[in-house]
Amino acid sequence: MKHNFERFELQPFLIKALDSHNISLPTEIQERLIPAIKNGMDVIGQSQTGTGKTFAFLLPIVDRINITKQETQAVITAPTRELASQLFDELKKLTDFSEGVIQSQLIVGGTDRLRMMDKLKQKPHVIVGTPGRVADMIDKQALDVHHVDMFVVDEADQMLDMGFLEDVDRAASRMGNELQMMVFSATIPEKLKPFLQKYLSNPRHVQVQPKDVSPKKIEHWLVPDRDRDRKEILVQISKAINPYLAVIFTNKKETADEVFEVLQTAGLNVDILHGGISPRERKKVMKRLQDAEVQYLVASDLVARGIDVVGISHIINYELPTELEYYIHRVGRTARAGWDGIAVTMIGRHDQDSIIKLEKQGISFKYRELKKGEWVEIEKRNRPRLVSTKTENQVSQEKGRTKAKAKPKSVKPGYKKKARYKKAKEEQRQRRIERNKRK
């Protein structure tokens, strides 16, 4: 039977590369975007983790590289060093089968700049990097992008959140007029639209949702804190689950540091990863994770978007993410490659609205708590009462809207005339009382 990817008329070495990794069936986003990218169209790929979007752009880009020209033809950007490194590893899975004909280079911060500039003199066909370092290399004329005709912006909404779109803009503006732009993002925020309008011409916009909001093999647990110290509860949870590898998510770097210190004091094999960690240390942490030398990783949402570490058995949300869409990204780190997974989320009394929103997305939660070191499911009648987080102002505004919509009270005809008559009669009665008093 014909290989499914052969329908895209990809070069034979790419088919071999896919076979070597047991990939034979294109995902939906690959089906819909590979032909468009091969034909030189601008594209917007809107998808969550686990939809196969990385190969949706890597396969047609590698396929289109002109090996007779020793010049940089494609630039791929990602918001963090870890994501860029992961993209580069995926790219190498394909280019390694070209027997060294197609050359690529990773350029990210935290590495030797002079050595990197020296490697760029070879003019690799494909560059993968972070926006800041790519723009820096262009400014220093170490990276020649005049012949680049394919440019990928991966995790564009995260680029926006982290303030990197200016660097992307700076890099793109130095490339040719016939530049093919490929933007991939889980969401398309309003503030991202001006950038898309500036650089994309009649793009093919493909939006793909995974068949399940989160993988079927994930169990979602809610653990109420019942107004107790969360750090103490977290230590108990961490010990009770005894994971192969658990990632503990916090919303802020400062909270991550506090949680890391508590778990370390408790004697757990724990490491930490967030934007405030130095590049050198981040690289060391990733190496320890890949080598399965860590049992617990405390992390910010930096890790939730696209970092692929094998063997994550548990996710612990120390708190619900501020942006609820990150819940899906967080829990998507587990139950991969045939593994089962458990996502444990600590909740407080004011998390009701968030839980309801997640349930409406199809996530089914189990309420659990630890009793004498054993997990016990909480029956509905014993669950703590959660309250809405709506502010008094929001409530009063809703009441105001309700009053405005309420029908006016029905009044009987002639009520004004009767009111005037009653008032006159009352005034006459009062005058009569005053006269009797004077007598």
Buried (B, 14 or more C-beta within 10 A) or exposed (E): EEBBBEEBEBBEBBBEBBEEEEBEEBBBBBBBBBBBBBEEBBBBBBBBBBBBBBBBBBBBBBBBBEEEEEEBBBBBBBBBBBBBBBBBEBBBBBBBBBEEEBBBBBBBBEBEBEEBBEBBEEBBBBBBBBBBBBBBBBEEEBBBBEEBBBBBBBBBBBBBBBEBBEBBBBBBEBBEEEBBBBBBBBEBEEEBEEBBEEBBEEBBBBEBEBEEBBBEBBBBBBBBBEEEEBBEBBBBBBBEBEBEBBBBBBBEBEBBBBBBBBBBEBEBEBBBBBEEBEEEEBBEBBEBBEEEEBBBBBBBBBBBBBBBBEBBBBBBBBBBBEEBBBBBBBBBBBBBEEBEBBBBBBBBBEBBBBBEEBEEEEBEBEBBBBEEEEBEEBEEEEEBEBEEEEEEEEEEEEEEEEEEEEEEEEEEEEEEEEEEEEEEEEEEEEEEEEEEEEE
